[in-house]
Amino acid sequence: MDIGRKLGILVFFGVPAIIGGGIIYHIFDGNYLPVFVYETLLLSIAGAFLSK
């Protein structure tokens, strides 16, 4: 996998991390624990794609 594809995968997962993190924060009334879980899940999925 070339570097361009890896950067594309990071951008593809970066946008939902920023937008989705704010949405999760709002849904759970300002609690950071669900945001941390959501971000960890996205990071692990992105890591799985990048490790190939």
C-alpha positions in Angstrom: 0.0 0.0 0.0 1.5 3.3 -1.0 1.7 6.5 1.1 -1.1 8.3 -0.7 -3.5 5.5 0.0 -2.5 5.5 3.7 -3.0 9.2 3.9 -6.4 8.9 2.2 -7.5 6.3 4.8 -6.4 8.6 7.7 -8.4 11.5 6.2 -11.4 9.2 5.6 -11.4 8.3 9.3 -10.3 11.7 10.5 -13.4 13.5 9.4 -15.9 11.2 11.2 -13.6 11.4 14.3 -14.0 15.2 14.4 -17.7 15.5 13.4 -18.8 12.3 15.1 -17.0 13.1 18.3 -18.9 16.4 18.6 -22.2 14.6 17.9 -21.5 11.9 20.5 -20.5 14.6 23.0 -23.8 16.4 22.4 -26.0 13.3 22.5 -24.5 12.1 25.9 -24.9 15.6 27.5 -21.2 16.6 27.7 -19.8 13.3 28.9 -16.4 12.5 27.5 -16.4 8.8 28.1 -18.6 7.8 25.1 -16.4 10.1 23.0 -13.3 8.4 24.1 -14.9 5.0 23.3 -16.0 6.2 19.9 -12.5 7.6 19.1 -10.8 4.5 20.2 -13.1 2.3 18.0 -12.3 4.5 15.0 -8.6 4.4 15.7 -8.5 0.7 16.0 -10.5 0.3 12.7 -8.2 2.7 10.9 -5.2 0.9 12.4 -6.5 -2.4 11.0 -6.8 -0.9 7.5 -3.3 0.7 7.7 -1.6 -2.5 8.9 -2.4 -4.3 5.7 
